Amino acid sequence: MAGTIGVLTRLRAALSDAARRRANLADADRSATGTTLLAERQRFLDALLETIDVGIISCDAEGNFMVSNRVERAMFGLDDRVEGRPMEHLRTRVDVFEDGRRLEPHEYPLMRALRGEDVTHLEVLAGPTGGPHRNLVVRGRQIAGSGGEVLGAVAALTDVTAERVAARELAEQHRRLAEAQRLGH
């Protein structure tokens, strides 16, 4: 009987050990699957960001660059090396004007969105320092976690330069036509 109890004890320990190893393998498999899914999702999001024709930029809760896409980088003449850097890094690299006034980095639309300000249709003139500048419509919002903590902010930048140029040209044509009509009467 003592031999049977010993065998049963060893068998129980072996089964328990096997169950633990199987659970560890299942956890590792789930972790690997989760990691693979996250990597695939990241590749999808990267491709999406690089494909759209709107500038996208985001920052973390401290105001450091997190993500920018090719359109945003082209608008400002930036390279890929801005991610992880503070907004202050842009002070000498980009111009952002609102109502004719050059904005400081803490006044940029993305930083305003980070502070929770309403940035739903803000028009700015922006580009690399010294130009060329583009007319941009900016929409941004703060990103909050499930507990309400600020995680960062994101902004979408739409280049409306062609539309603004066309509107100015049309206004000039209307002005000339009105002047010609006035002189003709």
MARBA-3410 file (N, C-alpha, C, O; in Angstrom, 1 decimal):
185
0.8,-1.2,0.0,0.0,0.0,0.0,0.9,1.3,0.0,0.6,2.2,-0.7 ~ 2.0,1.2,0.8,2.9,2.4,0.8,3.5,2.6,-0.5,3.7,3.8,-0.9 ~ 3.8,1.6,-1.3,4.3,1.7,-2.6,3.3,2.3,-3.5,3.7,3.1,-4.4 ~ 2.1,1.9,-3.4,1.0,2.5,-4.2,0.8,4.0,-3.9,0.6,4.8,-4.9 ~ 0.9,4.3,-2.7,0.7,5.7,-2.3,1.9,6.6,-2.9,1.7,7.7,-3.3
3.1,6.0,-2.8,4.2,6.7,-3.4,4.1,6.9,-4.9,4.4,8.0,-5.4 ~ 3.6,5.8,-5.5,3.4,5.9,-7.0,2.4,7.0,-7.3,2.5,7.8,-8.2 ~ 1.3,6.9,-6.6,0.2,7.9,-6.8,0.7,9.3,-6.5,0.3,10.3,-7.2 ~ 1.5,9.5,-5.5,2.0,10.8,-5.1,2.9,11.3,-6.3,2.8,12.5,-6.7 ~ 3.8,10.4,-6.8,4.7,10.8,-7.9,3.9,11.1,-9.1,4.2,12.0,-9.9
2.9,10.3,-9.4,2.0,10.5,-10.6,1.3,11.8,-10.5,1.1,12.5,-11.5 ~ 0.7,12.1,-9.3,0.0,13.3,-9.1,1.0,14.5,-9.3,0.6,15.5,-9.9 ~ 2.2,14.4,-8.8,3.2,15.5,-8.9,3.5,15.7,-10.4,3.7,16.8,-10.9 ~ 3.7,14.5,-11.1,4.0,14.6,-12.5,2.9,15.2,-13.3,3.1,16.0,-14.2 ~ 1.7,14.8,-13.0,0.5,15.4,-13.7,0.4,16.9,-13.4,0.1,17.7,-14.3
0.6,17.2,-12.2,0.5,18.6,-11.8,1.6,19.4,-12.5,1.4,20.5,-13.0 ~ 2.8,18.9,-12.6,3.9,19.5,-13.3,3.6,19.6,-14.8,3.9,20.7,-15.4 ~ 3.1,18.6,-15.4,2.7,18.6,-16.8,1.6,19.6,-17.1,1.6,20.4,-18.1 ~ 0.6,19.7,-16.1,-0.4,20.7,-16.3,0.2,22.1,-16.2,-0.3,23.0,-17.0 ~ 1.1,22.3,-15.3,1.8,23.6,-15.2,2.5,24.0,-16.5,2.5,25.1,-17.0
3.3,23.0,-17.0,4.0,23.2,-18.2,3.1,23.5,-19.4,3.4,24.4,-20.2 ~ 2.0,22.8,-19.5,1.0,23.0,-20.5,0.4,24.4,-20.4,0.2,25.1,-21.4 ~ 0.1,24.8,-19.2,-0.5,26.2,-18.9,0.6,27.2,-19.3,0.2,28.3,-19.9 ~ 1.8,27.0,-19.0,2.9,27.9,-19.3,3.0,28.0,-20.9,3.2,29.1,-21.4 ~ 3.0,26.9,-21.5,3.0,26.9,-23.0,1.8,27.6,-23.6,2.0,28.3,-24.6
0.7,27.4,-23.0,-0.5,28.1,-23.5,-0.4,29.6,-23.3,-0.8,30.3,-24.2 ~ 0.1,30.0,-22.1,0.3,31.4,-21.9,1.3,32.0,-22.9,1.1,33.1,-23.4 ~ 2.4,31.2,-23.1,3.4,31.7,-24.1,2.8,31.8,-25.5,3.1,32.7,-26.2 ~ 2.0,30.8,-25.8,1.4,30.8,-27.1,0.4,32.0,-27.3,0.4,32.7,-28.3 ~ -0.4,32.2,-26.2,-1.3,33.4,-26.2,-0.5,34.7,-26.3,-0.8,35.6,-27.0
0.6,34.7,-25.6,1.5,35.9,-25.6,2.1,36.1,-27.0,2.1,37.2,-27.5 ~ 2.6,35.1,-27.6,3.2,35.1,-28.9,2.1,35.5,-29.9,2.3,36.3,-30.8 ~ 0.9,34.9,-29.8,-0.2,35.3,-30.7,-0.6,36.8,-30.5,-0.8,37.5,-31.5 ~ -0.7,37.2,-29.3,-1.0,38.6,-29.0,0.1,39.5,-29.5,-0.3,40.6,-30.1 ~ 1.3,39.2,-29.4,2.4,40.0,-29.9,2.3,40.0,-31.4,2.5,41.1,-32.0
2.1,38.9,-32.0,1.9,38.9,-33.5,0.8,39.7,-34.0,0.9,40.5,-34.9 ~ -0.4,39.6,-33.3,-1.5,40.4,-33.6,-1.2,41.9,-33.5,-1.6,42.7,-34.3 ~ -0.5,42.3,-32.4,-0.2,43.7,-32.2,0.8,44.2,-33.3,0.6,45.3,-33.8 ~ 1.7,43.3,-33.6,2.7,43.7,-34.7,2.0,43.9,-36.0,2.2,44.8,-36.8 ~ 1.0,43.0,-36.3,0.3,43.1,-37.6,-0.6,44.4,-37.5,-0.7,45.1,-38.5
-1.2,44.6,-36.4,-2.1,45.8,-36.3,-1.2,47.1,-36.5,-1.6,48.0,-37.1 ~ 0.0,47.1,-35.9,0.9,48.2,-36.0,1.3,48.4,-37.5,1.3,49.6,-38.0 ~ 1.6,47.4,-38.2,2.0,47.5,-39.6,0.8,48.0,-40.4,1.0,48.9,-41.3 ~ -0.4,47.6,-40.1,-1.6,48.1,-40.7,-1.8,49.6,-40.5,-2.0,50.3,-41.4 ~ -1.7,50.0,-39.2,-1.8,51.4,-38.9,-0.7,52.3,-39.6,-1.0,53.4,-40.0
0.5,51.8,-39.6,1.6,52.5,-40.2,1.3,52.7,-41.7,1.5,53.8,-42.2 ~ 0.8,51.6,-42.4,0.5,51.7,-43.8,-0.6,52.7,-44.0,-0.6,53.5,-45.0 ~ -1.6,52.7,-43.2,-2.8,53.6,-43.3,-2.3,55.0,-43.1,-2.7,55.9,-43.9 ~ -1.5,55.3,-42.1,-1.0,56.7,-41.9,-0.2,57.2,-43.1,-0.2,58.4,-43.4 ~ 0.7,56.3,-43.6,1.5,56.7,-44.7,0.8,56.9,-46.1,1.3,57.5,-47.0
-0.4,56.3,-46.1,-1.2,56.3,-47.4,-2.2,57.5,-47.5,-2.4,58.0,-48.6 ~ -2.7,57.9,-46.4,-3.7,59.0,-46.5,-3.1,60.3,-46.9,-1.9,60.6,-46.6 ~ -3.9,61.2,-47.5,-3.4,62.5,-48.0,-3.6,63.6,-47.1,-3.8,64.8,-47.5 ~ -3.7,63.4,-45.8,-3.9,64.4,-44.8,-2.7,64.2,-43.8,-2.3,63.1,-43.5 ~ -2.2,65.3,-43.4,-1.1,65.3,-42.4,-1.6,64.8,-41.0,-2.6,65.3,-40.6
-0.9,63.9,-40.4,-1.3,63.4,-39.1,-0.1,63.6,-38.2,1.1,63.2,-38.5 ~ -0.3,64.1,-37.0,0.8,64.2,-36.0,0.2,64.0,-34.6,-1.0,64.3,-34.4 ~ 0.9,63.3,-33.8,0.5,63.1,-32.4,1.6,63.3,-31.4,2.8,63.3,-31.8 ~ 1.2,63.5,-30.2,2.2,63.6,-29.1,1.8,62.9,-27.9,0.6,62.5,-27.8 ~ 2.7,62.6,-27.0,2.3,62.0,-25.7,1.9,63.0,-24.7,1.8,64.2,-25.1
1.6,62.6,-23.5,1.1,63.5,-22.5,2.1,64.6,-22.1,1.6,65.7,-21.7 ~ 3.4,64.4,-22.4,4.4,65.4,-22.1,4.6,66.4,-23.3,5.4,67.3,-23.2 ~ 4.0,66.1,-24.4,4.1,67.0,-25.6,5.3,66.5,-26.5,5.7,67.3,-27.3 ~ 5.8,65.3,-26.3,6.8,64.8,-27.2,6.1,64.1,-28.4,5.1,63.5,-28.3 ~ 6.8,64.3,-29.6,6.3,63.7,-30.8,6.1,62.2,-30.6,7.0,61.6,-30.1
5.0,61.7,-31.1,4.8,60.2,-31.1,4.8,59.7,-32.5,5.5,58.7,-32.9 ~ 3.9,60.3,-33.3,3.7,59.8,-34.7,3.5,61.0,-35.6,2.9,62.0,-35.3 ~ 4.1,60.9,-36.8,3.8,61.8,-37.9,3.9,61.0,-39.2,4.6,60.0,-39.3 ~ 3.1,61.4,-40.1,3.1,60.7,-41.4,3.8,61.4,-42.5,4.2,62.6,-42.3 ~ 3.9,60.8,-43.7,4.7,61.4,-44.7,4.2,62.8,-45.2,4.9,63.7,-45.5
2.8,62.9,-45.2,2.2,64.2,-45.6,2.6,65.3,-44.6,3.0,66.4,-45.0 ~ 2.5,65.0,-43.3,2.9,66.0,-42.3,4.4,66.4,-42.4,4.7,67.6,-42.4 ~ 5.2,65.4,-42.6,6.7,65.6,-42.7,7.0,66.5,-44.0,7.8,67.3,-43.9 ~ 6.2,66.2,-45.1,6.5,67.0,-46.3,6.0,68.4,-46.1,6.6,69.3,-46.6 ~ 4.9,68.6,-45.4,4.3,70.0,-45.2,5.4,70.8,-44.5,5.5,72.0,-44.8
6.1,70.3,-43.6,7.0,71.0,-42.8,8.5,70.8,-43.2,9.4,71.3,-42.5 ~ 8.8,69.9,-44.2,10.1,69.7,-44.6,10.9,68.9,-43.5,12.1,69.1,-43.4 ~ 10.2,68.1,-42.7,10.9,67.3,-41.6,11.3,65.9,-42.1,10.8,65.4,-43.1 ~ 12.2,65.4,-41.3,12.6,64.0,-41.6,12.0,63.1,-40.5,11.2,63.6,-39.7 ~ 12.3,61.8,-40.5,11.7,60.9,-39.5,12.2,61.1,-38.1,11.7,60.4,-37.2
13.2,61.9,-37.9,13.9,61.9,-36.6,13.2,62.9,-35.6,13.9,63.2,-34.6 ~ 12.0,63.2,-35.7,11.4,64.1,-34.7,10.6,63.3,-33.7,10.3,63.8,-32.6 ~ 10.4,62.0,-33.9,9.6,61.2,-33.0,10.4,61.1,-31.7,11.6,60.8,-31.7 ~ 9.7,61.3,-30.6,10.3,61.3,-29.2,10.9,62.6,-28.8,11.3,62.7,-27.6 ~ 10.9,63.6,-29.7,11.4,64.9,-29.3,10.3,65.8,-28.8,9.2,65.7,-29.2
10.7,66.8,-28.0,9.7,67.8,-27.6,9.3,68.8,-28.7,10.1,69.0,-29.6 ~ 8.2,69.4,-28.6,7.7,70.4,-29.6,8.7,71.5,-29.7,8.9,72.1,-30.8 ~ 9.4,71.9,-28.6,10.3,72.9,-28.6,11.4,72.7,-29.7,12.0,73.7,-30.2 ~ 11.6,71.5,-30.1,12.6,71.1,-31.1,12.3,71.8,-32.4,13.2,72.0,-33.3 ~ 11.0,72.1,-32.6,10.6,72.7,-33.9,10.8,74.2,-34.0,10.6,74.8,-35.1
11.1,74.9,-32.9,11.1,76.3,-32.9,11.9,76.9,-34.0,11.5,77.9,-34.6 ~ 13.1,76.4,-34.4,13.9,76.9,-35.4,13.7,76.2,-36.8,14.3,76.5,-37.8 ~ 12.8,75.2,-36.8,12.7,74.4,-38.0,11.4,74.6,-38.8,11.3,74.3,-39.9 ~ 10.3,75.1,-38.1,9.0,75.4,-38.7,8.5,76.7,-38.4,8.8,77.3,-37.3 ~ 7.7,77.2,-39.2,6.9,78.5,-39.0,5.4,78.0,-38.9,4.9,77.3,-39.7
4.7,78.5,-37.9,3.3,78.4,-37.8,2.7,79.7,-37.5,3.0,80.3,-36.4 ~ 1.8,80.2,-38.3,1.2,81.5,-38.2,-0.3,81.4,-38.0,-0.9,80.6,-38.7 ~ -0.8,82.2,-37.1,-2.3,82.3,-37.0,-2.6,83.7,-36.9,-2.1,84.5,-36.1 ~ -3.5,84.2,-37.8,-3.9,85.6,-38.0,-2.7,86.5,-38.1,-2.6,87.6,-37.5 ~ -1.7,86.0,-38.9,-0.5,86.8,-39.1,0.6,86.8,-38.0,1.6,87.4,-38.2
0.3,86.1,-36.9,1.3,86.1,-35.8,1.9,84.7,-35.7,1.3,83.7,-35.8 ~ 3.3,84.8,-35.6,4.0,83.5,-35.5,3.8,82.9,-34.1,3.9,83.6,-33.1 ~ 3.4,81.6,-34.1,3.1,80.9,-32.9,4.4,80.3,-32.3,5.3,79.9,-33.0 ~ 4.4,80.3,-31.0,5.5,79.6,-30.2,5.1,78.1,-30.1,3.9,77.8,-30.2 ~ 6.0,77.2,-29.9,5.7,75.8,-29.9,4.5,75.5,-28.9,3.7,74.6,-29.2
4.5,76.1,-27.8,3.4,75.8,-26.8,2.0,76.3,-27.3,1.0,75.9,-26.7 ~ 2.0,77.1,-28.4,0.8,77.6,-28.9,0.3,76.8,-30.2,-0.8,77.1,-30.7 ~ 1.1,75.9,-30.6,0.8,75.1,-31.8,-0.5,74.4,-31.6,-0.9,74.0,-30.4 ~ -1.3,74.2,-32.6,-2.6,73.5,-32.5,-2.6,72.2,-31.7,-3.4,71.9,-30.9 ~ -1.5,71.4,-32.0,-1.4,70.1,-31.3,-1.3,70.3,-29.8,-1.9,69.5,-29.0
-0.5,71.3,-29.4,-0.3,71.5,-27.9,-1.6,72.1,-27.3,-1.9,71.8,-26.2 ~ -2.4,72.8,-28.1,-3.6,73.3,-27.6,-4.6,72.2,-27.4,-5.3,72.1,-26.4 ~ -4.6,71.2,-28.3,-5.5,70.1,-28.2,-5.0,69.2,-27.0,-5.9,68.7,-26.3 ~ -3.7,69.1,-26.8,-3.2,68.4,-25.6,-3.8,69.0,-24.3,-4.0,68.3,-23.3 ~ -3.9,70.3,-24.3,-4.4,71.0,-23.1,-5.9,70.9,-23.0,-6.5,71.3,-22.0
-6.6,70.3,-24.0,-8.0,70.1,-23.9,-8.8,71.3,-24.6,-10.0,71.3,-24.6 ~ -8.1,72.2,-25.3,-8.7,73.2,-26.0,-9.4,72.7,-27.3,-9.1,71.7,-27.8 ~ -10.5,73.4,-27.7,-11.2,73.0,-28.9,-10.4,73.4,-30.1,-10.2,74.6,-30.4 ~ -10.0,72.4,-30.9,-9.3,72.6,-32.1,-10.1,71.9,-33.2,-9.7,70.8,-33.6 ~ -11.2,72.5,-33.7,-12.0,71.8,-34.6,-11.9,72.3,-36.0,-12.2,71.5,-37.0
-11.5,73.5,-36.2,-11.4,74.0,-37.6,-10.5,75.3,-37.5,-10.9,76.4,-37.8 ~ -9.3,75.1,-37.2,-8.3,76.2,-37.0,-7.5,76.4,-38.3,-6.9,75.4,-38.7 ~ -7.5,77.6,-38.8,-6.7,77.8,-40.0,-5.4,78.5,-39.7,-5.4,79.5,-38.9 ~ -4.3,77.9,-40.2,-3.0,78.4,-39.9,-2.2,78.5,-41.3,-2.6,77.8,-42.2 ~ -1.2,79.3,-41.3,-0.2,79.3,-42.4,1.0,78.7,-41.8,1.5,79.1,-40.8
1.5,77.6,-42.5,2.6,76.9,-41.9,3.5,76.3,-42.9,3.1,76.0,-44.1 ~ 4.8,76.0,-42.5,5.7,75.3,-43.4,7.1,75.4,-42.8,7.3,75.8,-41.6 ~ 8.1,75.0,-43.5,9.5,75.1,-43.0,9.8,76.5,-42.8,9.3,77.4,-43.4 ~ 10.8,76.8,-41.9,11.2,78.1,-41.6,11.6,78.8,-42.8,12.4,78.3,-43.6 ~ 11.0,80.0,-43.1,11.3,80.8,-44.3,10.4,80.4,-45.5,10.5,81.1,-46.5
9.7,79.3,-45.4,8.8,78.9,-46.5,9.3,77.7,-47.3,10.4,77.3,-47.1 ~ 8.5,77.3,-48.2,7.2,77.7,-48.6,6.2,77.4,-47.5,6.2,76.3,-46.9 ~ 5.2,78.3,-47.4,4.2,78.1,-46.4,2.9,77.6,-47.1,2.7,77.9,-48.3 ~ 2.1,76.9,-46.4,0.8,76.4,-46.9,-0.3,76.8,-46.0,-0.2,77.0,-44.8 ~ -1.5,77.0,-46.6,-2.7,77.2,-45.8,-3.2,75.8,-45.3,-3.5,74.9,-46.1
-3.3,75.7,-44.0,-3.7,74.4,-43.4,-5.0,74.6,-42.5,-5.1,75.6,-41.8 ~ -5.9,73.6,-42.6,-7.0,73.6,-41.6,-6.6,72.4,-40.7,-6.3,71.3,-41.1 ~ -6.6,72.8,-39.4,-6.2,71.8,-38.4,-7.4,71.4,-37.5,-8.2,72.2,-37.1 ~ -7.5,70.1,-37.3,-8.5,69.5,-36.4,-7.7,68.7,-35.4,-7.0,67.8,-35.8 ~ -7.9,68.9,-34.1,-7.1,68.1,-33.1,-8.0,67.8,-31.9,-9.0,68.4,-31.7
-7.5,66.8,-31.2,-8.2,66.5,-30.0,-7.3,65.8,-29.0,-6.3,65.1,-29.4 ~ -7.6,65.9,-27.8,-6.9,65.3,-26.7,-7.2,63.8,-26.7,-8.4,63.4,-27.0 ~ -6.3,63.0,-26.3,-6.6,61.5,-26.2,-6.5,61.2,-24.7,-5.5,61.5,-24.0 ~ -7.6,60.6,-24.2,-7.7,60.3,-22.7,-7.8,58.8,-22.5,-8.4,58.1,-23.4 ~ -7.3,58.3,-21.4,-7.4,56.9,-21.1,-8.7,56.6,-20.5,-9.5,57.5,-20.3
-9.0,55.4,-20.2,-10.3,55.0,-19.7,-10.5,55.6,-18.3,-11.7,55.7,-17.9 ~ -9.5,56.0,-17.6,-9.7,56.6,-16.3,-9.7,58.1,-16.4,-9.7,58.8,-15.4 ~ -9.7,58.7,-17.6,-9.7,60.1,-17.8,-8.3,60.8,-17.8,-8.2,62.0,-18.1 ~ -7.3,60.0,-17.6,-5.9,60.6,-17.7,-5.5,60.9,-19.1,-5.9,60.2,-20.0 ~ -4.8,62.0,-19.2,-4.4,62.5,-20.6,-3.3,61.6,-21.0,-2.2,61.5,-20.4
-3.5,61.0,-22.2,-2.5,60.1,-22.8,-1.6,60.9,-23.9,-0.5,60.5,-24.2 ~ -2.2,61.9,-24.5,-1.6,62.7,-25.5,-2.6,63.4,-26.3,-3.7,63.7,-25.9 ~ -2.3,63.7,-27.6,-3.2,64.4,-28.5,-2.8,64.0,-29.9,-1.7,63.5,-30.2 ~ -3.8,64.3,-30.8,-3.6,64.0,-32.2,-4.2,65.1,-33.0,-5.2,65.7,-32.6 ~ -3.6,65.4,-34.2,-4.1,66.5,-35.0,-4.0,66.0,-36.5,-3.1,65.4,-36.9
-5.1,66.4,-37.2,-5.1,66.2,-38.7,-4.9,67.5,-39.4,-5.6,68.5,-39.0 ~ -4.0,67.6,-40.4,-3.7,68.8,-41.1,-4.1,68.7,-42.5,-3.6,67.8,-43.3 ~ -5.1,69.5,-43.0,-5.5,69.4,-44.4,-5.0,70.7,-45.1,-5.2,71.8,-44.7 ~ -4.3,70.4,-46.2,-3.7,71.5,-47.0,-4.8,72.1,-47.9,-5.4,71.4,-48.8 ~ -5.2,73.3,-47.6,-6.2,74.0,-48.4,-5.6,75.2,-49.2,-6.4,76.1,-49.6
-4.3,75.1,-49.5,-3.7,76.2,-50.2,-4.3,76.4,-51.6,-4.6,77.5,-51.9 ~ -4.5,75.3,-52.3,-5.1,75.5,-53.7,-6.4,76.1,-53.6,-6.7,77.0,-54.5 ~ -7.2,75.7,-52.7,-8.6,76.3,-52.6,-8.5,77.8,-52.2,-9.2,78.6,-52.8 ~ -7.6,78.2,-51.3,-7.4,79.6,-50.9,-6.9,80.4,-52.1,-7.4,81.5,-52.3 ~ -6.0,79.9,-52.9,-5.4,80.6,-54.0,-6.6,80.8,-55.1,-6.7,81.9,-55.6
-7.3,79.8,-55.3,-8.5,79.9,-56.3,-9.5,80.9,-55.8,-10.0,81.6,-56.6 ~ -9.8,80.9,-54.5,-10.7,81.9,-54.0,-10.2,83.3,-54.1,-11.0,84.2,-54.5 ~ -8.9,83.5,-53.9,-8.4,84.9,-54.1,-8.4,85.3,-55.5,-8.7,86.4,-55.9 ~ -8.1,84.3,-56.4,-8.1,84.6,-57.9,-9.6,85.0,-58.3,-9.8,85.9,-59.1 ~ -10.5,84.2,-57.8,-11.9,84.5,-58.2,-12.4,85.8,-57.7,-13.1,86.5,-58.3
-12.0,86.1,-56.4,-12.3,87.4,-55.9,-11.7,88.6,-56.7,-12.4,89.6,-56.9 ~ -10.5,88.4,-57.1,-9.8,89.4,-58.0,-10.6,89.5,-59.3,-10.7,90.7,-59.8 ~ -11.0,88.4,-59.9,-11.7,88.5,-61.2,-13.1,89.2,-61.0,-13.4,90.0,-61.8 ~ -13.7,89.0,-59.9,-15.0,89.7,-59.6,-14.7,91.2,-59.4,-15.5,92.0,-59.8 ~ -13.7,91.5,-58.7,-13.3,92.9,-58.5,-13.1,93.6,-59.9,-13.5,94.7,-60.1
-12.3,92.9,-60.7,-12.0,93.5,-62.1,-13.3,93.6,-62.9,-13.5,94.6,-63.6 ~ -14.1,92.6,-62.8,-15.4,92.7,-63.6,-16.3,93.8,-63.1,-16.8,94.6,-63.9 ~ -16.4,94.0,-61.8,-17.2,95.1,-61.2,-16.6,96.4,-61.6,-17.3,97.4,-61.9 ~ -15.2,96.5,-61.6,-14.6,97.8,-62.0,-14.8,98.1,-63.5,-15.1,99.2,-63.8 ~ -14.8,97.0,-64.3,-15.0,97.2,-65.8,-16.5,97.7,-66.0,-16.8,98.5,-66.8
-17.4,97.1,-65.2,-18.8,97.4,-65.4,-19.0,98.9,-64.9,-19.8,99.6,-65.5 ~ -18.4,99.2,-63.9,-18.5,100.6,-63.3,-18.0,101.6,-64.4,-18.6,102.7,-64.6 ~ -16.8,101.3,-65.0,-16.3,102.2,-66.0,-17.1,102.3,-67.3,-17.1,103.3,-68.0 ~ -17.7,101.2,-67.6,-18.5,101.1,-68.8,-19.8,101.8,-68.7,-20.4,102.0,-69.8 ~ -20.3,102.1,-67.6,-21.6,102.7,-67.5,-21.5,104.2,-67.3,-22.5,104.9,-67.2
END
